[in-house]
Amino acid sequence: MTERAIPCSDAVKQLWDYLDKVLSPEDQALVEGHLAFCRRCCGELEFAKELRSFLASNVVDEIPADVKERLERFMEEL
């Protein structure tokens, strides 16, 4: 049986659910399959992990400029 491939847009839309481990086993496998070959989406996943860690840290400082810039680009692409 061959596994379906999903486009970047679908993988990115599911990244937060993937991180929260709330995807169905099938969807999780599809996202992991996509991440296995897509460097861009791996970068988005790493960014999401960094953002989640930052938000959970209760830091009062402002978001670093480079993180803010990446967040703005990410939001524009949704």
ABEGO torsion letter per residue (X at the ends): XBBBBBBAAAAAAAAAAAAAGABBAAAAAAAAAAAAABAAAAAAAAAAAAAAAAAAAGBABBBBAAAAAAAAAAAAAX
